[in-house]
Amino acid sequence: MAPTSSQQLLQSFQSSNLEEEVSSELEEILSDTQTPYHRRLSAATRVELGLLFNLAAPAIIVYLLNSVVSMSTQIFCGHLGNLELAAVSLGNTGIQVFAYGLMLGMGSAVETLCGQAYGASKYEMLGIYLQRSTILLVITALPLMAVYIFSKPILILLGQSPEISSAAAIFVFGLIPQIFAYAANFPIQKFLQSQSIIAPSAYIALAALAVHLPLTWLAVFRWGWGLLGAGLTLSFTWWLIVAMQFVYIVTSKRCRKTWQGFSVQAFSGLWGFFRLSAASAVMLSLELWYFQILVLIAGLLPDPEIALDSLSVCMAIFTWVYMISVGFNAAASVRVSNELGAGHPKAAAFSVVIVTWSSFIVGVVAAILVMAFRDVLSYAFTDGEVVAAAVSELSPFLAATLVLNGIQPVLSGVAVGCGWQAFVAYVNVGSYYVVGVPIGILFGFAFNLGAKGIWSGMIGGTFLQTLILIWITYRTDWNVEVDRAKERLTKWDDKKESVPENQERLLSS
């Protein structure tokens, strides 16, 4: 995608009020056999890139800014010392990602249903899906608190250093309110995203970051609250994001058809909706927990502090770039689910091609930049020269992962848009836990490659998953997917008070 000035980007945000009904223009262009193929391809590409940019650009900014919120906390704490940097890394990746993956995964069921319902013009159901998902996620958050409360013994039981685990537990205590912010944020985020309403979330994320940075500095350095203050500030920032997004929903004219107030209907069929959400949670959480497991394994290496520091720096950079791919993931999910719901198979298939190539190009550029600045990457996080050398050695592995993640997250977004979550969950188990983790352990410990060996396992698992997703997407019959989307929405709408028993099968088919 061509570089865009900040003024053009702002104008694109202001002009992103898309029509409430999914346009059939792209489908008509692709179906016009009277026009030469190259002209159809050119016209279709222009239309799809316009639609994609309106979705992906603000989505990327939202995810980047949200990532910067967490990354800035890690940077502030890293300048307190190497122990604090390792503690925040372990707390974030060892504990917080567990809740994040579960909540985000459960929210992707809303993404599938809301996206297809919006494409089919069943607007009133989006608000019900939002409320039903929020209720389930809040209930799920309650037992998750135990993981945070007992984080220190859990981390020690997993073989982590007692000193780092004690410091990480202090940071994690401050993140307990964040669990419930996730429970509210992800359904709201998917609700807005399915309607192509993403630009307001970008403004909200920017405002939240503007509050978070000075507040974290005050809490950590001026008020002396240290790791606990950093965690509490991060929780406050996420609740600020939730509050501003909800105010937008209840006051915006763009949500007048999809948000019709609170409804008791949201409390019906919760068990069936939970089954749908569980399939989604398994798909995404297995992927996110994989990175968590790799960091925990790094804590078992002979020099855990340096290993964790170098791995956390590379993981933070990876996460930041990964957020760009997640923005394309969101665009892919919205485009595919909307087009399937509207009955446009050719448009859905073409969207997959354009968004995948766009994200892949960004991944390649990011990998080149990482290699160019490999020797100085760590100094944004810590002043240690030993960590800088370790990060430089890991950079080629990081670059290879960035290239692969230019493709894999987008195809995961396609899977969410189609409702393939349960199938992709099996792919993730095989790719990450049967292949990736054993390779990482073997190379990291048996071959004494340390963090480089562990990261090799990540590359192997991601590469296998990417190949499988490419093959499955290539073989997809998009006419069949349109029929499945129609069947899914019809069965849900015909029996609103309870979820059909075969709805879980439809979601995962």
Secondary structure, DSSP 4 states (H G I P E B T S, - for coil): -----HHHHHHHHHT----SSPP-HHHHHHH-TTS-HHHHHHHHHHHHHHHHHHHHHHHHHHHHHHHHHHHHHHHHHHTT-HHHHHHHHHHIIIIIHHHHHHHHHHHHHHHHHHHHHHHTT-THHHHHHHHHHHHHHHHHHHHHHHHHHTHHHHHHHTT--HHHHHHHHHHHHTTHHHHHHHHHHHHHHHHHHTTT--HHHHHHHHHHHHHHHHHHHIIIIIS--HHHHHHHHHHHHHHHHHHHHHHHHHH-GGGTTT-----GGGGTTHHHHHHHHHHHHHHHHHHHHHHHHHHHHHTTSSSHHHHHHHHHHHHHHHHHHHHHHHHHHHHHHHHHHHHHHTT-HHHHHHHHHHHHHHHHHHHHHHHHHHHHTTTTGGGGT---HHHHHHHHHHHHHHHHHHHHTTTHHHHHHHHHHHT-HHHHHHHHIIIIIIIIHHHHHIIIIIS--HHHHHHHHHHHHHHHHHHHHHHHHHT--HHHHHHHHHHHHHHHHHTTTS--TTHHHHHH-
